[in-house]
Structures are given as C-alpha cells and as structure tokens.
Amino acid sequence: MQILRGQKELNGKLSDDEIVKYCLLDDESKGILEKASQNFNLSFRSINKVLKVSRTIADLENSIDIKKSHLLEALSYRRR
C-alpha cells in the first residue's frame, strides 16, 4: 500500500509533511482525534504517532483511507 501511495518511507518514519499528505482523516475522525487530544492532553508528537499507527492499521486492512475504526484502534494502543 505504501508504494502505491508513492511513499518513500515506512509509516513509522514519515516526516510531519508526509503525515499531512498520507494520513488523511474524514471530518468524523478529525473530531474524534481532536476530542482525544484534549481528553488525554496529547502533544503534537503524540498525535503524529497516533496518525502513523492509524495509517499502518489501515494498510494492514488494505484500506486506502484511514477510517474511524483505524483511529480508534490506534488510540486504544496508547499508554495512559
């Protein structure tokens, strides 16, 4: 999936600009991420890690887009 998107790096090595390009969320998922970042006091770096994990989960399911379920699963793996 990463090659099909034109990624030159693995998901875990994406830069901030590449995260913006390859880790696109729909409006509902953006709202969930915003609420989670407020509830868990997520830093910019933590949000980027969640997005990279979400992208990987979507890739494992052969999904072009990151869906709500991918984001929620990535958030569930966070340490609190």
OpenMM code with the backbone's topology and positions (N, CA, C; nanometers):
from openmm import Vec3, app, unit

residues = "MET GLN ILE LEU ARG GLY GLN LYS GLU LEU ASN GLY LYS LEU SER ASP ASP GLU ILE VAL LYS TYR CYS LEU LEU ASP ASP GLU SER LYS GLY ILE LEU GLU LYS ALA SER GLN ASN PHE ASN LEU SER PHE ARG SER ILE ASN LYS VAL LEU LYS VAL SER ARG THR ILE ALA ASP LEU GLU ASN SER ILE ASP ILE LYS LYS SER HIS LEU LEU GLU ALA LEU SER TYR ARG ARG ARG".split()
positions = [
    Vec3(0.0823, -0.1199, 0.0000),
    Vec3(0.0000, 0.0000, 0.0000),
    Vec3(0.0866, 0.1263, 0.0000),
    Vec3(0.1960, 0.1216, 0.0732),
    Vec3(0.2802, 0.2410, 0.0828),
    Vec3(0.3400, 0.2772, -0.0522),
    Vec3(0.3815, 0.1782, -0.1275),
    Vec3(0.4402, 0.2027, -0.2590),
    Vec3(0.3349, 0.2597, -0.3539),
    Vec3(0.2124, 0.2082, -0.3443),
    Vec3(0.1046, 0.2572, -0.4307),
    Vec3(0.0742, 0.4045, -0.4048),
    Vec3(0.0906, 0.4487, -0.2805),
    Vec3(0.0676, 0.5896, -0.2455),
    Vec3(0.1850, 0.6774, -0.2847),
    Vec3(0.2966, 0.6175, -0.3199),
    Vec3(0.4148, 0.6943, -0.3556),
    Vec3(0.5015, 0.7312, -0.2365),
    Vec3(0.4805, 0.6640, -0.1253),
    Vec3(0.5618, 0.6900, -0.0066),
    Vec3(0.7036, 0.6406, -0.0283),
    Vec3(0.7991, 0.7183, 0.0184),
    Vec3(0.9388, 0.6776, 0.0102),
    Vec3(0.9874, 0.6213, 0.1432),
    Vec3(0.9130, 0.6451, 0.2498),
    Vec3(0.9482, 0.5973, 0.3843),
    Vec3(0.8379, 0.5065, 0.4359),
    Vec3(0.8741, 0.4213, 0.5309),
    Vec3(0.7737, 0.3420, 0.6009),
    Vec3(0.6897, 0.4346, 0.6875),
    Vec3(0.5721, 0.3895, 0.7256),
    Vec3(0.4812, 0.4743, 0.8028),
    Vec3(0.5455, 0.5292, 0.9292),
    Vec3(0.6226, 0.4493, 0.9976),
    Vec3(0.6845, 0.4923, 1.1224),
    Vec3(0.7903, 0.5996, 1.1053),
    Vec3(0.8396, 0.6173, 0.9839),
    Vec3(0.9461, 0.7148, 0.9566),
    Vec3(0.8954, 0.8390, 0.8832),
    Vec3(0.7648, 0.8549, 0.8717),
    Vec3(0.7100, 0.9686, 0.7991),
    Vec3(0.7436, 1.1002, 0.8684),
    Vec3(0.7762, 1.2013, 0.7895),
    Vec3(0.8002, 1.3357, 0.8429),
    Vec3(0.6649, 1.4035, 0.8667),
    Vec3(0.6692, 1.5201, 0.9297),
    Vec3(0.5457, 1.5937, 0.9565),
    Vec3(0.4713, 1.6262, 0.8269),
    Vec3(0.5441, 1.6686, 0.7243),
    Vec3(0.4807, 1.6995, 0.5956),
    Vec3(0.4194, 1.5757, 0.5315),
    Vec3(0.4875, 1.4629, 0.5434),
    Vec3(0.4362, 1.3382, 0.4849),
    Vec3(0.3142, 1.2888, 0.5613),
    Vec3(0.3099, 1.3124, 0.6915),
    Vec3(0.1921, 1.2745, 0.7710),
    Vec3(0.0704, 1.3511, 0.7200),
    Vec3(0.0876, 1.4802, 0.6956),
    Vec3(-0.0222, 1.5621, 0.6430),
    Vec3(-0.0675, 1.5092, 0.5070),
    Vec3(0.0256, 1.4636, 0.4278),
    Vec3(-0.0045, 1.4165, 0.2921),
    Vec3(-0.0695, 1.2784, 0.2900),
    Vec3(-0.0203, 1.1854, 0.3730),
    Vec3(-0.0621, 1.0456, 0.3639),
    Vec3(-0.1594, 0.9993, 0.4729),
    Vec3(-0.1746, 1.0750, 0.5785),
    Vec3(-0.2609, 1.0336, 0.6902),
    Vec3(-0.3847, 1.1216, 0.6963),
    Vec3(-0.4637, 1.1164, 0.5928),
    Vec3(-0.5833, 1.1994, 0.5830),
    Vec3(-0.6989, 1.1370, 0.6601),
    Vec3(-0.7728, 1.2224, 0.7308),
    Vec3(-0.8872, 1.1786, 0.8094),
    Vec3(-1.0133, 1.2457, 0.7576),
    Vec3(-1.1265, 1.1755, 0.7704),
    Vec3(-1.2536, 1.2398, 0.7371),
    Vec3(-1.2950, 1.3294, 0.8543),
    Vec3(-1.4032, 1.4039, 0.8384),
    Vec3(-1.4442, 1.5004, 0.9408),
    Vec3(-1.4751, 1.4341, 1.0746),
    Vec3(-1.5426, 1.3188, 1.0711),
    Vec3(-1.5763, 1.2488, 1.1950),
    Vec3(-1.4499, 1.2056, 1.2686),
    Vec3(-1.3533, 1.1518, 1.1958),
    Vec3(-1.2281, 1.1075, 1.2576),
    Vec3(-1.1476, 1.2251, 1.3110),
    Vec3(-1.1503, 1.3376, 1.2387),
    Vec3(-1.0818, 1.4576, 1.2880),
    Vec3(-1.1402, 1.5019, 1.4221),
    Vec3(-1.2730, 1.4965, 1.4328),
    Vec3(-1.3397, 1.5320, 1.5585),
    Vec3(-1.3012, 1.4392, 1.6717),
    Vec3(-1.2926, 1.3103, 1.6414),
    Vec3(-1.2538, 1.2118, 1.7427),
    Vec3(-1.1112, 1.2374, 1.7887),
    Vec3(-1.0211, 1.2626, 1.6941),
    Vec3(-0.8814, 1.2881, 1.7291),
    Vec3(-0.8686, 1.4168, 1.8109),
    Vec3(-0.9446, 1.5183, 1.7748),
    Vec3(-0.9400, 1.6450, 1.8490),
    Vec3(-0.9891, 1.6245, 1.9923),
    Vec3(-1.0982, 1.5498, 2.0069),
    Vec3(-1.1521, 1.5233, 2.1407),
    Vec3(-1.0534, 1.4400, 2.2232),
    Vec3(-0.9931, 1.3407, 2.1602),
    Vec3(-0.8953, 1.2564, 2.2300),
    Vec3(-0.7730, 1.3373, 2.2712),
    Vec3(-0.7299, 1.4286, 2.1847),
    Vec3(-0.6122, 1.5093, 2.2182),
    Vec3(-0.6400, 1.5998, 2.3372),
    Vec3(-0.7626, 1.6469, 2.3501),
    Vec3(-0.7989, 1.7285, 2.4660),
    Vec3(-0.8131, 1.6432, 2.5917),
    Vec3(-0.8813, 1.5291, 2.5794),
    Vec3(-0.9052, 1.4428, 2.6963),
    Vec3(-0.7768, 1.3828, 2.7518),
    Vec3(-0.6854, 1.3451, 2.6620),
    Vec3(-0.5617, 1.2793, 2.7049),
    Vec3(-0.4423, 1.3737, 2.7048),
    Vec3(-0.4660, 1.5018, 2.6788),
    Vec3(-0.3583, 1.6015, 2.6728),
    Vec3(-0.2462, 1.5559, 2.5793),
    Vec3(-0.2836, 1.5176, 2.4574),
    Vec3(-0.1854, 1.4683, 2.3610),
    Vec3(-0.1036, 1.5835, 2.3040),
    Vec3(0.0248, 1.5646, 2.2970),
    Vec3(0.1134, 1.6623, 2.2346),
    Vec3(0.1074, 1.6451, 2.0826),
    Vec3(0.1667, 1.7402, 2.0118),
    Vec3(0.1751, 1.7320, 1.8660),
    Vec3(0.2443, 1.6027, 1.8247),
    Vec3(0.3487, 1.5695, 1.8961),
    Vec3(0.4249, 1.4475, 1.8665),
    Vec3(0.3400, 1.3228, 1.8890),
    Vec3(0.2623, 1.3205, 1.9969),
    Vec3(0.1752, 1.2064, 2.0254),
    Vec3(0.0659, 1.1918, 1.9198),
    Vec3(0.0112, 1.3037, 1.8759),
    Vec3(-0.0919, 1.2998, 1.7716),
    Vec3(-0.0328, 1.2407, 1.6431),
    Vec3(0.0884, 1.2819, 1.6091),
    Vec3(0.1531, 1.2275, 1.4898),
    Vec3(0.1776, 1.0779, 1.5023),
    Vec3(0.2137, 1.0321, 1.6207),
    Vec3(0.2326, 0.8875, 1.6405),
    Vec3(0.1015, 0.8122, 1.6226),
    Vec3(-0.0067, 0.8669, 1.6746),
    Vec3(-0.1381, 0.8039, 1.6588),
    Vec3(-0.1750, 0.7980, 1.5111),
    Vec3(-0.1472, 0.9045, 1.4379),
    Vec3(-0.1775, 0.9063, 1.2945),
    Vec3(-0.0955, 0.8022, 1.2185),
    Vec3(0.0315, 0.7872, 1.2542),
    Vec3(0.1157, 0.6876, 1.1864),
    Vec3(0.0669, 0.5459, 1.2153),
    Vec3(0.0287, 0.5191, 1.3383),
    Vec3(-0.0236, 0.3864, 1.3732),
    Vec3(-0.1563, 0.3625, 1.3012),
    Vec3(-0.2410, 0.4650, 1.2944),
    Vec3(-0.3677, 0.4541, 1.2216),
    Vec3(-0.3439, 0.4210, 1.0751),
    Vec3(-0.2440, 0.4865, 1.0149),
    Vec3(-0.2100, 0.4609, 0.8744),
    Vec3(-0.1659, 0.3157, 0.8559),
    Vec3(-0.0873, 0.2642, 0.9506),
    Vec3(-0.0404, 0.1258, 0.9430),
    Vec3(-0.1562, 0.0279, 0.9562),
    Vec3(-0.2488, 0.0542, 1.0483),
    Vec3(-0.3660, -0.0324, 1.0666),
    Vec3(-0.4497, -0.0329, 0.9389),
    Vec3(-0.4679, 0.0838, 0.8790),
    Vec3(-0.5431, 0.0919, 0.7536),
    Vec3(-0.4723, 0.0123, 0.6438),
    Vec3(-0.3403, 0.0218, 0.6383),
    Vec3(-0.2642, -0.0541, 0.5389),
    Vec3(-0.2813, -0.2044, 0.5580),
    Vec3(-0.2796, -0.2487, 0.6833),
    Vec3(-0.2957, -0.3918, 0.7104),
    Vec3(-0.4315, -0.4437, 0.6658),
    Vec3(-0.5305, -0.3554, 0.6650),
    Vec3(-0.6640, -0.3931, 0.6193),
    Vec3(-0.6852, -0.3585, 0.4708),
    Vec3(-0.5760, -0.3244, 0.4022),
    Vec3(-0.5814, -0.2879, 0.2603),
    Vec3(-0.6812, -0.1760, 0.2326),
    Vec3(-0.6854, -0.0794, 0.3235),
    Vec3(-0.7750, 0.0339, 0.3102),
    Vec3(-0.6957, 0.1556, 0.2623),
    Vec3(-0.7479, 0.2230, 0.1613),
    Vec3(-0.6802, 0.3415, 0.1096),
    Vec3(-0.6915, 0.4560, 0.2096),
    Vec3(-0.8080, 0.4683, 0.2718),
    Vec3(-0.8330, 0.5773, 0.3662),
    Vec3(-0.8234, 0.5277, 0.5107),
    Vec3(-0.7869, 0.6197, 0.5994),
    Vec3(-0.7901, 0.5892, 0.7427),
    Vec3(-0.9340, 0.6087, 0.7884),
    Vec3(-0.9929, 0.5041, 0.8425),
    Vec3(-1.1319, 0.5093, 0.8863),
    Vec3(-1.1380, 0.5304, 1.0371),
    Vec3(-1.2572, 0.5592, 1.0824),
    Vec3(-1.2808, 0.5814, 1.2254),
    Vec3(-1.2307, 0.4629, 1.3081),
    Vec3(-1.2573, 0.3425, 1.2620),
    Vec3(-1.2172, 0.2227, 1.3369),
    Vec3(-1.0651, 0.2125, 1.3475),
    Vec3(-0.9938, 0.2546, 1.2440),
    Vec3(-0.8469, 0.2513, 1.2470),
    Vec3(-0.7938, 0.3501, 1.3515),
    Vec3(-0.8525, 0.4687, 1.3543),
    Vec3(-0.8107, 0.5706, 1.4506),
    Vec3(-0.8404, 0.5264, 1.5928),
    Vec3(-0.9596, 0.4719, 1.6149),
    Vec3(-0.9957, 0.4267, 1.7499),
    Vec3(-0.9048, 0.3130, 1.7972),
    Vec3(-0.8697, 0.2236, 1.7063),
    Vec3(-0.7787, 0.1152, 1.7428),
    Vec3(-0.6412, 0.1704, 1.7796),
    Vec3(-0.5915, 0.2655, 1.7012),
    Vec3(-0.4617, 0.3265, 1.7304),
    Vec3(-0.4648, 0.3973, 1.8661),
    Vec3(-0.5725, 0.4659, 1.8956),
    Vec3(-0.5853, 0.5339, 2.0260),
    Vec3(-0.5892, 0.4335, 2.1404),
    Vec3(-0.6468, 0.3156, 2.1146),
    Vec3(-0.6549, 0.2142, 2.2213),
    Vec3(-0.5184, 0.1577, 2.2580),
    Vec3(-0.4203, 0.1693, 2.1686),
    Vec3(-0.2865, 0.1180, 2.1969),
    Vec3(-0.2011, 0.2157, 2.2769),
    Vec3(-0.2480, 0.3388, 2.2921),
    Vec3(-0.1718, 0.4402, 2.3668),
    Vec3(-0.1633, 0.4043, 2.5131),
    Vec3(-0.0478, 0.4319, 2.5703),
    Vec3(-0.0327, 0.4175, 2.7150),
    Vec3(-0.0915, 0.5402, 2.7801),
    Vec3(-0.1532, 0.5210, 2.8932),
    Vec3(-0.2137, 0.6358, 2.9628),
    Vec3(-0.1395, 0.6675, 3.0873),
] * unit.nanometer
topology = app.Topology()
chain = topology.addChain("A")
for resn in residues:
    res = topology.addResidue(resn, chain)
    for name in ("N", "CA", "C"):
        topology.addAtom(name, app.Element.getBySymbol(name[0]), res)
